[in-house]
């Protein structure tokens, strides 16, 4: 029986001092249920025994080999070297790969890592490792010298050992599929930091009043409007997060209400410290924050990939609006029938509205108006219209014509000025997209 394990261990130890873990790691895929430290320790003992045997059988070269490798092997070789060749044992340098830091970094990463997992209310985590370049290079050199081919990387060992020891403390588990956080271990520095995944909730909001913005809109004199985002701040407080972001499927004008179906959105809480708050509690906090002006429904947890789906979805989904429209000189039944015939099913050619030109590129969009149903109001030059339109059609401009930038328009068909004085979104099409997995 030849021993390629011993041969490659000797090749590595002839050139590099290696701690038990870093030697054992060269053979990580041999044997089961042992730590690399146990492997390294065992290989060192058997190697010393084998060299000792050869010396006892008169092999002069074996004694030279043993004496010269002893500093790299370490303490376990001391007694036999001193016995065979008194006074020739020398202390070796620190481990060529880990600098002797591996044990202590693993131990301290577990301490600090556990504290962080608890502080951020994490149950499912993964461990990542940031390796200094020098360590990776030393690891490659030693692997090359040993030529073993059954090893694993120091990164893999740190990840596994830290993960295993954290799990053994209880209350946490390694989860590669849906971790709540990643612990990053610096090696050999030993620092640990935590990347906490956001909380994501599928939800809906209703804006029951006008002049409410979707995003928080700060000015030196305080917020410009009350906002959907601001209404959600109690959720931020409840979860102990650092920041809250609303990913809504589109947005209505500040002065439009959002009624009916409500608008789908994903609420994101960044760096939360409390993750397991029941949806009903979050919803109650949000509704308290909405002060009766904004209502919320929290539906389920969401996945990160669904954020993009919600945002993409906004572009073309159907929406139903209620508009209160003032018409110069009043409106008759003949007018509303004329509007319906001219515009229902029509493709509206719309240049970017002049009111948003300062922040949006000037493009031409084509959006279909699926249906239009207007009723004149008694005793006033007003009509109430229910419109179903392709997402992205600007309704106020469809009414006014925006100086000819939107065609056709209510004003163009009627031959008189028309202005949308109230707008409500009453329904937003929503496929409830779900990310795979
Ligand atoms: Zn080492």
Boltz pocket constraint, residues with backbone or C-beta under 6 A from the ligand:
constraints:
  - pocket:
      binder: B
      contacts: [[A, 18], [A, 19], [A, 20], [A, 21], [A, 22], [A, 23], [A, 95], [A, 96], [A, 97], [A, 98], [A, 99], [A, 100], [A, 101], [A, 102]]
      max_distance: 6.0
